Amino acid sequence: AAPLRRRAVVLRAPQTMRPRAWLDENRKRTGVFGTALRVPLMLAVFANLLSSCAVVLVNKWLVAQHRFDHIIFLTSCQMAFTAAGMRVMLRCGVFAYKACERRTVVRVAGASLLAMAFMNLNLKQNSVGFFQMTKLACIPCTLATQYLAGDRFPDGATLATLVPLVGGLYVAEVHDHTVTPLGTLYGAVAVVATVLAQRATASSQRRLRVDSNQLLYHTSPLIALAMLAASPLCDDVAHLAALDWTADLRGDVLWSCAVWKSTSE
């Protein structure tokens, strides 16, 4: 009998199948994404990580260089810049508009407001090292809440990523000595609020069938207004009113807003 020859299997997208559906089917068969898809994903993750670190350094620069420690007012400016940027992106066709029920928008905006406010107060009271430690602590806390809520238990690859994360948290806790009791309280509340905000945002996106840009388009103006209203409670209003808004200060605040907007992508 003639020997059987193996034929190479070539995956092609059927004409009747949407690109996203074919991509999911291809992932099921191959187990991995192609190199052409992994490279942009890795670049996007790296850019988001870089911008997240940059916004912390820029905010600390404002405090050190200009004595601008009005963190809630600054967050209000950043969210107002984000709201304006989302409307420019909509006009440019980056995403499509989709209406959302106001009750869900208010709920997500309120959860995000608490998370941002306490995380920024955490940055104001503590050092950058402790602030980054609390941000990293949100990842295992999110996985734990998902498991307790009845979601699927994380796989081995996800759990393996927690090993260096927990090690980094331990190193930061041992070597970071610039932590205040009030700052510790802010950090703990910030972690809990961030985890709850992430769950509220994810569940709302699934239920409303919207992406992050479509939801942020609705929530960002509410967050900006609420932050502005809460500024007198947390910021030194007298110092803010008497502040000399020089060209350098305006430029640094604008730069902080632009970097903040890039982290929301």
C-alpha positions as CSV (number, residue, x, y, z in Angstrom):
1,A,0.0,0.0,0.0
2,A,1.2,3.5,-0.8
3,P,2.3,5.4,2.3
4,L,-0.1,8.1,3.6
5,R,1.1,11.7,3.2
6,R,0.3,14.3,5.7
7,R,-1.2,17.5,4.4
8,A,-0.5,20.8,6.0
9,V,-3.6,22.4,7.5
10,V,-4.1,25.9,6.3
11,L,-6.6,28.0,8.3
12,R,-8.7,30.3,6.1
13,A,-11.5,32.5,7.1
14,P,-14.8,31.3,5.5
15,Q,-16.6,33.9,3.5
16,T,-19.7,33.7,5.8
17,M,-17.7,34.0,9.1
18,R,-16.9,37.3,10.6
19,P,-13.3,38.1,11.3
20,R,-13.7,38.1,15.1
21,A,-15.5,34.7,14.9
22,W,-12.7,33.3,12.7
23,L,-10.1,34.6,15.1
24,D,-11.7,32.8,18.0
25,E,-11.9,29.6,16.0
26,N,-8.3,30.0,14.9
27,R,-7.3,30.5,18.6
28,K,-9.2,27.3,19.6
29,R,-7.3,25.3,17.0
30,T,-3.8,26.7,17.3
31,G,-3.9,27.6,21.0
32,V,-1.9,30.9,20.4
33,F,-2.2,34.0,18.4
34,G,-0.1,34.7,15.4
35,T,3.0,36.8,15.7
36,A,1.3,39.6,13.7
37,L,-1.3,39.8,16.4
38,R,1.0,39.4,19.4
39,V,3.4,42.2,18.6
40,P,0.8,45.0,18.5
41,L,-0.7,43.6,21.7
42,M,2.7,43.6,23.5
43,L,3.3,47.2,22.3
44,A,-0.1,48.3,23.6
45,V,0.6,46.7,27.0
46,F,4.0,48.3,27.1
47,A,2.7,51.7,26.2
48,N,-0.1,51.5,28.8
49,L,2.5,50.5,31.4
50,L,4.8,53.4,30.5
51,S,2.0,55.9,30.6
52,S,0.7,54.6,33.9
53,C,4.2,55.2,35.4
54,A,4.5,58.6,33.7
55,V,1.3,60.0,35.1
56,V,2.5,59.2,38.7
57,L,5.9,60.9,38.1
58,V,4.3,63.9,36.5
59,N,1.9,64.3,39.4
60,K,4.8,64.0,41.9
61,W,6.7,66.6,39.7
62,L,3.8,69.0,40.1
63,V,4.1,68.7,43.9
64,A,7.9,69.0,44.0
65,Q,8.3,71.7,41.4
66,H,5.2,73.9,41.8
67,R,3.9,72.8,45.3
68,F,0.7,71.8,43.4
69,D,-0.6,69.2,45.8
70,H,-4.3,69.8,45.0
71,I,-4.8,66.2,43.9
72,I,-8.6,66.1,43.7
73,F,-8.7,69.3,41.6
74,L,-6.0,67.9,39.4
75,T,-8.0,64.7,38.9
76,S,-11.0,66.9,38.0
77,C,-8.9,68.6,35.3
78,Q,-7.6,65.3,34.0
79,M,-11.1,63.8,33.7
80,A,-12.4,67.0,32.0
81,F,-9.6,66.6,29.5
82,T,-10.5,63.0,29.1
83,A,-14.2,63.9,28.5
84,A,-13.2,66.4,25.8
85,G,-10.8,63.9,24.3
86,M,-13.5,61.2,24.1
87,R,-15.7,63.6,22.1
88,V,-12.9,64.4,19.7
89,M,-12.3,60.6,19.3
90,L,-16.0,60.1,18.6
91,R,-16.0,62.8,15.9
92,C,-12.9,61.2,14.3
93,G,-14.6,57.8,14.2
94,V,-12.4,56.0,16.7
95,F,-15.5,54.4,18.3
96,A,-19.2,54.5,17.7
97,Y,-21.7,56.2,20.0
98,K,-24.0,53.9,21.9
99,A,-26.6,55.1,24.4
100,C,-26.4,53.8,28.0
101,E,-29.0,53.9,30.7
102,R,-28.3,56.7,33.1
103,R,-28.6,54.6,36.2
104,T,-25.8,52.3,35.1
105,V,-23.7,55.3,34.1
106,V,-24.1,56.9,37.5
107,R,-23.3,53.7,39.3
108,V,-20.1,53.1,37.3
109,A,-19.1,56.8,37.6
110,G,-19.6,56.7,41.3
111,A,-17.5,53.5,41.7
112,S,-14.7,55.0,39.5
113,L,-14.9,58.3,41.4
114,L,-14.2,56.6,44.7
115,A,-11.4,54.5,43.3
116,M,-9.6,57.5,41.6
117,A,-10.1,59.8,44.6
118,F,-8.7,57.5,47.2
119,M,-5.9,56.2,44.9
120,N,-4.8,59.8,44.3
121,L,-5.0,60.6,48.0
122,N,-2.9,57.6,48.6
123,L,-0.3,59.0,46.2
124,K,-0.5,62.4,47.9
125,Q,0.1,60.9,51.4
126,N,2.6,58.2,50.6
127,S,5.7,57.6,48.5
128,V,5.6,56.4,44.9
129,G,6.8,53.0,46.0
130,F,3.9,52.4,48.4
131,F,1.5,53.8,45.8
132,Q,2.7,51.3,43.2
133,M,2.5,48.6,45.8
134,T,-1.2,49.3,46.4
135,K,-1.9,49.4,42.7
136,L,-0.2,46.0,42.2
137,A,-2.2,44.6,45.2
138,C,-5.4,45.3,43.2
139,I,-4.6,42.3,40.9
140,P,-4.6,39.5,43.4
141,C,-7.5,41.1,45.2
142,T,-9.5,41.2,42.0
143,L,-8.8,37.5,41.3
144,A,-9.8,36.6,44.8
145,T,-13.1,38.5,44.6
146,Q,-13.8,36.9,41.2
147,Y,-13.3,33.4,42.7
148,L,-15.4,34.3,45.8
149,A,-18.2,35.6,43.5
150,G,-18.4,32.2,41.8
151,D,-16.3,33.0,38.7
152,R,-13.9,30.4,37.2
153,F,-10.8,29.7,39.2
154,P,-7.7,31.3,37.6
155,D,-5.6,28.9,35.5
156,G,-2.0,28.0,36.2
157,A,-0.5,30.6,34.0
158,T,-2.4,33.4,35.7
159,L,-1.4,32.1,39.2
160,A,2.2,31.9,38.1
161,T,2.2,35.6,37.3
162,L,1.3,36.3,40.9
163,V,4.6,34.9,42.2
164,P,6.8,37.8,41.1
165,L,4.0,40.2,41.9
166,V,3.7,39.0,45.6
167,G,7.5,39.1,45.8
168,G,7.6,42.7,44.6
169,L,4.9,43.6,47.1
170,Y,7.0,42.1,49.9
171,V,10.1,44.0,48.8
172,A,8.2,47.2,48.6
173,E,6.7,46.7,52.0
174,V,10.1,46.0,53.6
175,H,12.1,48.8,52.0
176,D,9.4,51.6,51.8
177,H,9.6,53.5,55.1
178,T,7.6,56.7,54.1
179,V,4.1,55.5,55.0
180,T,1.8,57.3,57.3
181,P,-1.2,55.9,59.2
182,L,-3.6,58.1,57.2
183,G,-1.8,57.1,54.0
184,T,-2.2,53.4,54.9
185,L,-5.9,53.9,55.4
186,Y,-6.2,55.7,52.0
187,G,-4.2,52.9,50.4
188,A,-6.4,50.2,51.8
189,V,-9.7,52.0,50.8
190,A,-8.2,52.7,47.4
191,V,-7.5,48.9,46.8
192,V,-11.0,47.9,47.8
193,A,-12.6,50.8,45.8
194,T,-10.5,49.9,42.7
195,V,-11.5,46.2,42.8
196,L,-15.2,47.1,43.2
197,A,-15.0,49.7,40.4
198,Q,-13.3,47.2,38.0
199,R,-16.1,44.6,38.7
200,A,-18.8,47.2,38.2
201,T,-17.3,48.4,35.0
202,A,-16.8,44.9,33.6
203,S,-20.3,43.8,34.5
204,S,-21.8,46.9,33.0
205,Q,-19.9,46.5,29.8
206,R,-21.1,42.9,29.4
207,R,-24.7,43.8,30.2
208,L,-24.9,46.9,28.0
209,R,-22.6,45.4,25.3
210,V,-20.4,48.4,25.1
211,D,-16.6,48.8,25.0
212,S,-14.5,50.8,27.4
213,N,-14.5,53.9,25.1
214,Q,-18.2,54.0,24.8
215,L,-18.7,53.7,28.5
216,L,-16.0,56.2,29.4
217,Y,-17.6,58.7,27.0
218,H,-20.6,58.8,29.4
219,T,-18.9,58.5,32.7
220,S,-16.0,60.9,32.3
221,P,-18.0,64.2,32.5
222,L,-19.8,63.0,35.7
223,I,-16.5,62.0,37.3
224,A,-15.0,65.4,36.4
225,L,-17.9,67.4,37.9
226,A,-18.0,65.2,41.0
227,M,-14.2,65.6,41.5
228,L,-14.6,69.4,41.2
229,A,-17.4,69.4,43.8
230,A,-15.3,67.3,46.2
231,S,-12.1,69.4,45.7
232,P,-12.9,71.9,48.6
233,L,-13.2,68.9,51.0
234,C,-9.7,67.6,50.3
235,D,-7.7,70.4,48.8
236,D,-6.4,73.7,50.2
237,V,-8.9,76.0,48.4
238,A,-7.2,79.2,49.7
239,H,-3.8,78.1,48.4
240,L,-5.4,77.0,45.1
241,A,-7.1,80.4,44.7
242,A,-3.9,82.3,45.4
243,L,-1.8,80.1,43.1
244,D,0.2,81.8,40.4
245,W,-0.7,80.0,37.2
246,T,2.6,80.5,35.3
247,A,3.2,79.2,31.9
248,D,5.3,76.4,33.2
249,L,2.6,75.3,35.7
250,R,-0.1,75.4,33.0
251,G,2.1,73.4,30.7
252,D,2.8,70.8,33.3
253,V,-0.8,70.5,34.3
254,L,-1.8,70.1,30.6
255,W,1.0,67.5,30.2
256,S,-0.4,65.6,33.2
257,C,-3.9,65.6,31.7
258,A,-2.6,64.3,28.4
259,V,-0.7,61.5,30.0
260,W,-3.7,60.6,32.1
261,K,-5.8,60.5,28.9
262,S,-3.4,58.0,27.4
263,T,-3.8,55.6,30.4
264,S,-7.5,55.4,29.7
265,E,-7.0,53.8,26.2
